[in-house]
Amino acid sequence: MQLLRNPELRQDAVFYSILLAGALVCALWMGEGPGMYLLVAGTALGAGYHFYATRKRYKRLQDLAADLDRVLHGASELPIEQYAEGELAILQNETRKMLLRLQEQAEALGKDKEFLADLIADISHQIRTPLTSLRLFCTLIRKKDLTPEKRQELTWEIQRLLDRMEWLIEALLKMSRLDAGTVAFRQDEVMAEELVYKAAELVAIPMEVREQKLKVEMQGTEKYVGDLSWSVEAVGNILKNCMEHMGPGGCIEIGVSENTLYTEIRIQDHGPGILPEDLPHLFERFYRGGNSHSDSIGIGLALAQMIIKEQNGTIQAQNAEDGGAVFTIRFYKTVI
């Protein structure tokens, strides 16, 4: 029976059984008259004991409620050991679990709050910088004695800053959607060749301006299961990072291969490479390494890593032996 698992109820049952048995024996031995009086006295004694035990239980329940109230108002520990006996033993394990769960949730909320505050501060800083420049350029462009050449130069600079802000806001919105888990990634068969060339289109014009080249080696049959649009976003961000870290006339090499475990996309630039102290932090949000471009914001690689991980993939960055940075992307065919 569920009730008999409680130590106090077992004690009560034993006490009442002995009291009733003793009263019946005495009643049979002493006769009907004295035995009846003894039976009534035993019943009164049992009722008094029951009242005492019940009052004691409710007192301990009241103490437990007070302790739980202290926990809700900031206390970090619950003195549960004093409730180890009696009916409150039934509540012991669940109460302890509840306390641990509340503490874990409080810690998680505190970390989320701290992360959100840092994120808002970073976003504010990233947006405030181009806004300050835009205000300055708008003031300069209104001058009547400004030459047409200088006005055109300021106009292009304003356009560049607006493009940068637009990309920043879109990237932050995508990262927030990924954090919230509201993105439904497609599970299509994606040809790696289509992915590479669509991603290359995103950086084709700036690479042409810098007289940079793109070299691709693949068989053309490599494929994986994932979301083409989001994959283009990830690979495009990596190509953009490589492009910005190379000087004029450089070359980005892309190699694609496939085996029974994964499809691999290897992207190598011929820039200065990655500083050793930057490697552990390269995919952190808003992290800008020592060799970062002046326009770098520090979220492109972080966004790329999030997208690739959501598609059962991994990304690794290292320095090539012949110079430059190497990004290795692997889309696995089974869950890792």
RASULTA-V887299 format. One record per backbone hydrogen bond with DSSP energy under -1.0 kcal/mol. CO is the residue of the C=O (numbers start at 1). NH is the residue of the N-H. If there is no record, write none. Layout:
BEGIN
CO,NH + CO,NH
END
This chain:
BEGIN
2,5 + 3,6 + 6,10 + 7,11 + 8,12 + 9,13 + 10,14 + 11,15 + 12,16 + 13,17 + 14,18 + 15,19 + 16,20 + 17,21 + 18,22 + 19,23 + 20,24 + 21,25 + 22,26 + 23,27 + 24,28 + 25,29 + 26,30 + 27,31 + 31,35 + 32,36 + 33,37 + 34,38 + 35,39 + 36,40 + 37,41 + 38,42 + 39,43 + 40,44 + 41,45 + 42,46 + 43,47 + 44,48 + 45,49 + 46,50 + 47,51 + 48,52 + 49,53 + 50,54 + 51,55 + 52,56 + 53,57 + 54,58 + 55,59 + 56,60 + 57,61 + 58,62 + 59,63 + 60,64 + 61,65 + 62,66 + 63,67 + 64,68 + 65,69 + 66,70 + 67,71 + 68,72 + 69,73 + 70,75 + 71,74 + 78,80 + 80,83 + 81,84 + 86,89 + 87,90 + 91,95 + 92,96 + 93,97 + 94,98 + 95,99 + 96,100 + 97,101 + 98,102 + 99,103 + 100,104 + 101,105 + 102,106 + 103,107 + 104,108 + 105,109 + 106,110 + 107,111 + 108,112 + 109,113 + 110,114 + 111,115 + 112,116 + 113,117 + 114,118 + 115,119 + 116,120 + 117,121 + 118,122 + 119,123 + 120,124 + 121,125 + 122,126 + 123,127 + 124,128 + 125,129 + 127,131 + 128,132 + 129,133 + 130,134 + 131,135 + 132,136 + 133,137 + 134,138 + 135,139 + 136,140 + 137,141 + 140,143 + 143,146 + 147,151 + 148,152 + 149,153 + 150,154 + 151,155 + 152,156 + 153,157 + 154,158 + 155,159 + 156,160 + 157,161 + 158,162 + 159,163 + 160,164 + 161,165 + 162,166 + 163,167 + 164,168 + 165,169 + 166,170 + 167,171 + 168,172 + 169,173 + 170,174 + 171,175 + 172,176 + 173,177 + 174,178 + 175,179 + 176,180 + 177,182 + 188,226 + 190,224 + 191,195 + 192,196 + 193,197 + 194,198 + 195,199 + 196,200 + 197,201 + 200,203 + 203,207 + 204,208 + 205,209 + 206,210 + 207,212 + 208,211 + 210,249 + 213,252 + 215,254 + 217,256 + 222,192 + 224,190 + 226,188 + 227,231 + 228,232 + 229,233 + 230,234 + 231,235 + 232,236 + 233,237 + 234,238 + 235,239 + 236,240 + 237,241 + 238,242 + 239,243 + 240,244 + 241,245 + 247,250 + 250,213 + 252,215 + 253,268 + 254,217 + 255,266 + 257,264 + 261,333 + 262,259 + 263,331 + 264,257 + 265,329 + 266,255 + 267,327 + 268,253 + 275,278 + 275,279 + 278,281 + 281,284 + 284,287 + 289,292 + 293,296 + 298,286 + 299,303 + 300,304 + 301,305 + 302,306 + 303,307 + 304,308 + 305,309 + 306,310 + 308,311 + 308,313 + 309,312 + 312,332 + 314,330 + 316,328 + 318,326 + 320,323 + 324,320 + 325,269 + 326,318 + 327,267 + 328,316 + 329,265 + 330,314 + 331,263
END
